[in-house]
Amino acid sequence: MRKAIQKGARSKKARGAKQPSRRNEHLRAIERAKKKSALYRIIRIARSIDEEAIRRASEGELMELRRGHLALLPHLDAEGTRITTLAERLGVTKQAASQTVSELEGLGLLERIPDPNDGRAKLVTLTDAGWERILGGLEILLELERELSRHLPRGGLAALRGLLDPLDDALSERDADAEPQPQC
């Protein structure tokens, strides 16, 4: 019996022994997967473009906007969106979405109006100044697009748009609840 206990102890000891690190192997596998993944590269490029757009916006009249503010704006429907819907789309609490909306209201970019379908509810909509800021932000993105298109072969930007359109459509269809709503 004593041998069985000792054998069990050795097994536990052997299991607890440090294995040689496979860190480098994992890192190489991750790098190979990143190079294969078109979506990873799209996310990486989008992050870089986002950072540059925010940098440029901070130099102009959009400087009071933070990343959290900018994250909310694409989730607004043109005719207005309830706070609860914004919170769901952003993956935050209703209180966090309401705080961001309040900050943007303070900047004069958003307003809360009565929901015509439910007198108890409010819709968050862009003000005229908000629409102008959206257009200003899109101008920054278009400027970046023109600059980056110089690194593509002739017709590359049009080809890229042609590839993105069906992906955008497929994702919009997947995300649409009942009836798609135009977004800002």
N, C-alpha and C positions, 0 to 999 in steps of 0.2 A: 504494500500500500504506500509505503514511504516513497518508492520509486515513482509511482503514479503521480503523487503530489509534486515531486521534484520535476517530473517530465512536464506536468501542467505548468509549473512555474517557469520552466525554460521556454515553453511555447508563448506564454504571455510576455516574457522578456524579449523573445525574438520578434514578436509582433510589435512591441513598443520601440524596437531599435530604429534609429533614423535610417530612412531610405535615402539613397542618393537623390539629390534634387533633380527634378525633371523640368525645372524652370526654363532653361534654354530651349528644350524641346517644345514646351508649351508656347513660348514666345515665337518660335519659328512657325508653329502651326497656326497661331493667331495671325501672324503677318501674311501667311499664304491665304488664309480665309479672307482677310481684309482685301487683298488684291483681287480675289475672285468675285467679291461681293460688289455689284454695281450700286446697290442701295447704301452700303457703308460709305462708298465714295461720294454718293450724292449727299448724304448727311454731313460728311466731313466738309465738302465744298460749300454746302448751304450754311454751315456754322461759320466758316471763314467769311463768306459773303455777308452774313448777318452782322458779324463783328465789324466789318469794314463799313457797312451801311450805318450802323449805330455810331461809329466814330465820325463819319461824315455828317450825320444828322446832328451830332452834338456840337459841331462847329457852326451850324446854322441856327435857324430859329426853332428847331425841334429839340433844343438842348435840355429842356426841362423834363423830357420823357425818359422814363427808365425802361429797362428790359421787360419788367412786369407789365408796364403799361402797353408796350408794343405787343406783348404776347396776347393781350386781350383783344386788341382791335380786329384781327382777322376773324374772330368768332362772333362778331356782330352781324346780324342780318340787316339788310338795307332798311326794312320797315320797323326794326327794333327787336330786341331780344330780352327776355326775362332774366333776372339775376340768377335764378336757379338753373336755367339753361346754360348761361355763361359759366357758372361754377362746374357743371357737368362737363362741358366742353374743355375747360381748362384743367379739370382734375383737381380742383381745390374746393374748400368749403364755401358755403354761401356767404359766410362772413368775410372771407378773404376776397371773393369776387366783389362783394359790396364795397369793401374798403378801396379796392383799385378803381372801381367805378366812381366812388366819391372823390378820389384824388383827381381823376380825369375830368369830373364835373368842376372841381375847383380850378382846373386849368382852362375851363371853358370849352372843352372838346366833346363832352357828352352831356346829355340831359335825360331825365326820367320823365316819361309821359304816361298818361293813363292808357291801359291796354283796352282797345275798343271792343275786344271780345270778352273781357272780364273786368268789370268796374273796380274790383278790389286789387287787381294786379297793376304793376307798372312795367313799361318797356324802356329799355335803355337804347337811346338812339344817338347818332352823331349830330352835333350842332354844325352850323355852316363852317365854323372854324375847324371843327373835327374833319369835315370832308376835305377842307383845304390842306390840312396836315397829312391826310391819307394821300392826296395827290402829290404833295411834296415828297413824301416817303417813296412813292412809286417812281417819281422822277429820279431820285437817288438810285433806285434799283435799275432803272433803265440806263442811266449813265454808267453804272458798273457793268451792266450787260454789254454795252457798246465797247467798253474798254476790254473786257474779257473775250469778246468775240474776235478780237485781233489775234488771239492765240489759237483760233480754230481755223480749219481749212475753209476755203470759199464755200459758202452754202451751209457751213456747219451749224450755225445758229438756227437757221430754218429747219435743218434736219433734227436738231435737238428739240425744238418746239414740236415738230411732228411726232417725235417719240414720246414726249411728255404728255401730249394731249390725250391719248387713249388711257394712259395711266391715271391721269387726273380724273378723267371721266369715270373710270372703273372705281376709283376710291370714293368719288362723290356719290355714285350710285350705292355703294356699300354703306356709306355713312348716312344717307338720306333716310329720314324716318318715314314719313308718309309722302310728303310733297316737298321737293327741294325748294329751299328759300335762297334768294340771291344774297351773297355775302359781300361785305366790303373788301 
